[in-house]
Amino acid sequence: MPTLGIDLGGTNARAAVVDEQGRILASAKVALTERSPMAVVEVIAQAAASAMAASGGAQVRGCGVGAAGQIHRDSGVIAVAPNLGWRNVPLGALLAERLGHSVRVVNDLAAAAWGELHAGAGRGATDVYVVFVGSGVGSCVIANNQLVRGAGGVAGELGHTKVIPNGRRCGCGELGCLEAYAGGHNLIAQAREVLLAGRSPGLAELTEGDPSRITPLTVERAAEAGDPAARELHERAGQMLGMAVANMVTVLNPARLIIGGGVLLNCPGIRRYVVEGVQALSSNTSREGLLIAEAELGDDSGLIGAALLGL
Amino acid sequence: MPTLGIDLGGTNARAAVVDEQGRILASAKVALTERSPMAVVEVIAQAAASAMAASGGAQVRGCGVGAAGQIHRDSGVIAVAPNLGWRNVPLGALLAERLGHSVRVVNDLAAAAWGELHAGAGRGATDVYVVFVGSGVGSCVIANNQLVRGAGGVAGELGHTKVIPNGRRCGCGELGCLEAYAGGHNLIAQAREVLLAGRSPGLAELTEGDPSRITPLTVERAAEAGDPAARELHERAGQMLGMAVANMVTVLNPARLIIGGGVLLNCPGIRRYVVEGVQALSSNTSREGLLIAEAELGDDSGLIGAALLGL
């Protein structure tokens, strides 16, 4: 029997009816107009009903939710969801009551990693490390075919490992995090600084001087065209990511390293730094037999993974 | 019913009869005079027979072995054991035949971590990170109450994460490993270099100029007495360890961090760097609720853990 997968972001709720092989039978997406927990529960229920109707009235036998935020490990309570402005919202219990199913809530990245593990680039493996670099930097550890969620449910925060003690301030408030240099959002912020300081003719040309047009890919293009300031930012981000991921491969010895997220999938130069960093800097023994693969499921990984976790 | 735990080092085999609570009922130690697999199996059998006799002829229902080396994950084959000069020795099968029990073989550090988890500083926790700094630097991840052994069985090699690309050569042959700066063996080697170059009056005084008298603790004492060269080595080792361990706490979010090994247990200054590094550099959310504890079982952790894994 299929299950229901929910992907709860800051602006939309998506729902999908997913079969046991991780195939999406039908899906629906509804915008969040209000952010109160009860309003969000209603939007999710509406998306779920639409997806079930679109699948021809499929019966489902459970529901999984991937939500952007910090989730208490067992209770399904969302401790903090910055995009929704939530603190301590018992989303699992609220949704279970509304939908009449058991509901499991996990972090959106864990859901995406679980989707890739079972229906994407991780198929057949039981020990996988997944790294996503998009606006932020996140990761997920799967060991012995189980999610490693950590004692408090916040395992995987590669973006908040420190690369330079007392370095650049990160969005999390701490100093010197990997994400403060290599996350897409911060890469853009750093590029904007050099553009506005008149230090990057390459970025000025590519963006016609408009900082709002900077993307990680424009930084990469300016770097590859030889702009020194863009090159410095790009190289630093790539090298820091490469070493951090290599070190996780050394400690975790996964069978597969899956890389995804907008920055890694859209910027071949940064992807190359990561792959080459892993090849050069992970220990020989940990890298023996390692397969490096790109995430395959794109935006659907979280929906599929949430559904499979809801089984 | 008790089980048998074996700790196989490079110079001795120890055997213990261990009850289900992880208490040692009796133990024995026999020197390895020869290193051929069959000779070592005989020594282990002899140690096991002595321990069983000393326990009053206890019946045991299984056997676990912790061995210094790289172990194939499921087969009990020792892929590489540098101390014994072994490659691809099917120790599990050989011992099972000799002893007439099922035998499980794991890495010595995994055995020690498992012992601490169930009978030492990790009691009651299911998500634990164990760091040992002795002559080398090793670690063990326990998540969801399971050992994380990695796809190839070599997970945990914190000592071979890279801290300085193309840095100091490590015993493993690679460049810039954490262990090349912070392992006891390499800390001594670096101190010997500065002593022989006449750059460390503090070490010269403490060792009376005899490089063979350098230990990690003499380096610490010279550093704390203000010797600049010793201080540089000591501080660098401590800070590198602190940041590496902090970053593992951020990614793994353990309930408990257990620190052990001769260097961490005997050198309070280096231990302080690690504890303070974790407090300063791990992410706030991952550190919430974290307990940092010293290993409690000393040399017995591996014996006890091996026995409990043999259950």
Chai-1 contact restraints between the chains, C-beta under 6 A:
chainA,res_idxA,chainB,res_idxB,connection_type,confidence,min_distance_angstrom,max_distance_angstrom,comment,restraint_id
A,D127,B,A151,contact,1.0,0.0,6.0,A-B,restraint_1
A,A143,B,A143,contact,1.0,0.0,6.0,A-B,restraint_2
A,A143,B,V148,contact,1.0,0.0,6.0,A-B,restraint_3
A,N144,B,Q146,contact,1.0,0.0,6.0,A-B,restraint_4
A,Q146,B,N144,contact,1.0,0.0,6.0,A-B,restraint_5
A,V148,B,A143,contact,1.0,0.0,6.0,A-B,restraint_6
A,G150,B,N253,contact,1.0,0.0,6.0,A-B,restraint_7
A,A151,B,D127,contact,1.0,0.0,6.0,A-B,restraint_8
A,A151,B,N253,contact,1.0,0.0,6.0,A-B,restraint_9
A,A151,B,P254,contact,1.0,0.0,6.0,A-B,restraint_10
A,A151,B,A255,contact,1.0,0.0,6.0,A-B,restraint_11
A,G152,B,N253,contact,1.0,0.0,6.0,A-B,restraint_12
A,G152,B,E288,contact,1.0,0.0,6.0,A-B,restraint_13
A,G152,B,G289,contact,1.0,0.0,6.0,A-B,restraint_14
A,V154,B,N253,contact,1.0,0.0,6.0,A-B,restraint_15
A,V154,B,T285,contact,1.0,0.0,6.0,A-B,restraint_16
A,V154,B,S286,contact,1.0,0.0,6.0,A-B,restraint_17
A,A155,B,L252,contact,1.0,0.0,6.0,A-B,restraint_18
A,A155,B,N253,contact,1.0,0.0,6.0,A-B,restraint_19
A,E157,B,T250,contact,1.0,0.0,6.0,A-B,restraint_20
A,E157,B,S283,contact,1.0,0.0,6.0,A-B,restraint_21
A,L158,B,V251,contact,1.0,0.0,6.0,A-B,restraint_22
A,H160,B,T250,contact,1.0,0.0,6.0,A-B,restraint_23
A,H160,B,S283,contact,1.0,0.0,6.0,A-B,restraint_24
A,T161,B,N247,contact,1.0,0.0,6.0,A-B,restraint_25
A,T161,B,T250,contact,1.0,0.0,6.0,A-B,restraint_26
A,K162,B,L281,contact,1.0,0.0,6.0,A-B,restraint_27
A,N247,B,T161,contact,1.0,0.0,6.0,A-B,restraint_28
A,T250,B,E157,contact,1.0,0.0,6.0,A-B,restraint_29
A,T250,B,H160,contact,1.0,0.0,6.0,A-B,restraint_30
A,T250,B,T161,contact,1.0,0.0,6.0,A-B,restraint_31
A,V251,B,L158,contact,1.0,0.0,6.0,A-B,restraint_32
A,L252,B,A155,contact,1.0,0.0,6.0,A-B,restraint_33
A,N253,B,G150,contact,1.0,0.0,6.0,A-B,restraint_34
A,N253,B,A151,contact,1.0,0.0,6.0,A-B,restraint_35
A,N253,B,G152,contact,1.0,0.0,6.0,A-B,restraint_36
A,N253,B,V154,contact,1.0,0.0,6.0,A-B,restraint_37
A,N253,B,A155,contact,1.0,0.0,6.0,A-B,restraint_38
A,P254,B,A151,contact,1.0,0.0,6.0,A-B,restraint_39
A,A255,B,A151,contact,1.0,0.0,6.0,A-B,restraint_40
A,L281,B,K162,contact,1.0,0.0,6.0,A-B,restraint_41
A,S283,B,E157,contact,1.0,0.0,6.0,A-B,restraint_42
A,S283,B,H160,contact,1.0,0.0,6.0,A-B,restraint_43
A,T285,B,V154,contact,1.0,0.0,6.0,A-B,restraint_44
A,S286,B,V154,contact,1.0,0.0,6.0,A-B,restraint_45
A,E288,B,G152,contact,1.0,0.0,6.0,A-B,restraint_46
A,G289,B,G152,contact,1.0,0.0,6.0,A-B,restraint_47
